């Protein structure tokens, strides 16, 4: 069983987000809850939104923006199985261009 980090990338700008109706927001939350319930055995960490972002380098710290909007961690028997878990995630249908990156998180070497 492996761990996989899903990073949600949003294609919407602030105008697109502001145009979501209350009904669309409710439908998305309900679809997410259904997806989470269907995949509850695989979900290790349901995740959270990714908001305030800082980039730390040897030169210092700076604010940054990118398309990453949230994360989730799951366990699955293979990378392909983890990808399949996210293939029906409602995030993909919320805005055209949304995507989910699924990264393998192997255990640290011993």
C-alpha positions as CSV (number, residue, x, y, z in Angstrom):
1,X,0.0,0.0,0.0
2,X,1.4,3.4,-1.0
3,X,0.7,7.0,-0.2
4,X,-0.2,9.5,-2.8
5,X,-0.6,13.3,-2.6
6,X,-3.2,14.9,-4.8
7,X,-2.6,18.6,-5.6
8,X,-5.7,20.4,-6.9
9,X,-5.0,23.0,-9.6
10,X,-7.6,25.6,-10.3
11,X,-8.1,27.2,-13.7
12,X,-10.6,29.8,-12.5
13,X,-9.8,33.4,-11.9
14,X,-11.4,35.6,-9.2
15,X,-14.2,36.7,-11.7
16,X,-15.0,33.1,-12.5
17,X,-15.1,32.1,-8.8
18,X,-17.4,35.1,-8.0
19,X,-19.8,34.0,-10.7
20,X,-20.5,30.7,-9.0
21,X,-24.1,30.7,-7.8
22,X,-25.0,29.5,-4.3
23,X,-26.7,26.5,-5.9
24,X,-23.5,25.6,-7.8
25,X,-21.4,25.9,-4.7
26,X,-23.9,23.7,-2.8
27,X,-23.9,21.1,-5.6
28,X,-20.1,21.1,-5.6
29,X,-19.9,20.6,-1.8
30,X,-22.5,17.7,-2.0
31,X,-20.6,16.1,-4.9
32,X,-17.3,16.4,-2.9
33,X,-19.0,14.8,0.1
34,X,-20.3,11.9,-2.1
35,X,-16.8,11.4,-3.6
36,X,-15.2,11.4,-0.1
37,X,-17.8,8.9,1.2
38,X,-17.2,6.6,-1.8
39,X,-13.5,6.8,-1.2
40,X,-13.3,7.0,2.6
41,X,-11.3,3.8,3.0
42,X,-8.5,5.3,0.8
43,X,-8.5,8.8,2.3
44,X,-5.7,9.3,4.8
45,X,-6.0,13.1,5.0
46,X,-9.0,14.8,3.4
47,X,-6.8,17.8,2.9
48,X,-7.6,21.5,3.0
49,X,-7.5,24.6,0.8
50,X,-4.1,26.1,0.1
51,X,-4.2,29.8,0.7
52,X,-1.4,32.0,2.0
53,X,1.8,30.8,0.3
54,X,5.4,31.6,1.1
55,X,8.5,30.5,-0.9
56,X,11.6,29.9,1.2
57,X,15.0,30.0,-0.4
58,X,18.6,30.7,0.7
59,X,17.9,34.3,-0.4
60,X,14.9,34.7,1.9
61,X,11.2,34.3,2.0
62,X,8.7,35.7,-0.5
63,X,4.9,35.5,-1.1
64,X,3.9,33.7,-4.3
65,X,0.8,32.7,-6.1
66,X,0.1,29.6,-8.3
67,X,-2.8,27.5,-9.4
68,X,-2.7,25.0,-6.5
69,X,-6.0,25.3,-4.6
70,X,-5.9,22.3,-2.2
71,X,-4.6,18.8,-1.4
72,X,-5.7,15.3,-0.3
73,X,-3.7,12.3,0.7
74,X,-4.8,8.7,-0.1
75,X,-3.5,5.2,0.2
76,X,-3.7,2.9,-2.8
77,X,-2.1,-0.3,-4.0
78,X,-0.6,1.5,-7.0
79,X,-0.2,4.9,-8.6
80,X,-2.7,3.9,-11.3
81,X,-5.2,3.0,-8.6
82,X,-4.6,6.4,-6.9
83,X,-5.1,8.2,-10.2
84,X,-8.4,6.3,-10.7
85,X,-9.6,7.5,-7.3
86,X,-9.3,11.1,-8.4
87,X,-10.5,10.6,-12.0
88,X,-14.1,11.2,-10.9
89,X,-13.4,14.0,-8.4
90,X,-15.9,16.9,-8.8
91,X,-13.0,19.4,-8.8
92,X,-12.4,18.4,-12.4
93,X,-15.9,19.5,-13.5
94,X,-16.1,22.7,-11.4
95,X,-14.2,24.9,-13.9
96,X,-12.9,24.0,-17.4
97,X,-9.2,23.5,-17.2
98,X,-9.1,22.3,-13.5
99,X,-6.7,19.4,-12.9
100,X,-5.4,17.2,-10.2
101,X,-1.7,16.1,-10.0
102,X,-1.3,12.8,-8.2
103,X,2.2,12.3,-6.8
104,X,3.6,9.1,-5.2
105,X,5.0,9.6,-1.6
106,X,7.3,6.7,-1.0
107,X,8.4,6.1,2.6
108,X,11.8,7.6,3.5
109,X,14.8,5.3,3.0
110,X,15.8,3.3,6.1
